């Protein structure tokens, strides 16, 4: 497995939407969205001008029960 890419929050949100996740809450203070599907949930941070690190991308994939490779196949 190669090192996961650095993605923008909007790209990750699009992948999650393709997987059937929907936004259930947005917190304005830290601008993060919580998305859910069938009891699985994760928090996706949205910070202006900042990308998501590969470590955070791995954690999001783990939160929803996928490997990083399975998650990136949806791109």
N, C-alpha and C positions, 0 to 999 in steps of 0.2 A: 504494500500500500504506500503510495506516495504521500507526501505532506499535503494536508488539506489546503485548499485555496483560501485566500482572504476574500470574503464576500461583503457586499453592502447589505444593510438590514432589509432594504426593499427586495433584494434578490432572494433572501432567506424567507421573507414573508410570502413571496410568490410561490416558492417551493412548498411551504406549509399549506398554502391555500390549495395547491394542486393535490396535496395529500388528503384534503378534506377538513383541515383544521379551520376553525372560525375564531375571530377575536371576541373575547368575552369581557375584557376589561382593559382600559387604557389609563395609566397613571400619568398625569401631566407633570408632576414634579421631576420625575426621572425619565419621562417619555419612554415608557416601556409598555409593551402589549403582552397580555397573557392570552394564549390561544389554546383551544381544547378540541378534542375529538374522542369520543368513547372513553372518557375518564382519563385520557392521557393529556398532560398539559405541560407547557413550557413558557418561559418568559423571554421575550425578544426585545432587547434594548434598542432604542432609536436615539442616537446622539448625533447632532448635526456635524457633518464632516468626518465622522469616524466610521471605520469599517469594523466588521466582526472578526476577531482573531480566530486562527485555526483551533485553538483550545476551546473557545466559547462555542464554535461551530460543532466540535465533537460533543460538548456537553448538551447542546440542544438536541442533537441526534440521539444521544443516550436517553434524554428525558422522554422522548417519544417512542423509544423502544426500537430504534433502527441503528445499524452500523453507519459510520460516516460514508462508506461506499454506497450503501443502499439509499441514503439521503441524497447524495450528490447525483445519483442516476436520474432523479426526478428533475434535474436542472434542464 
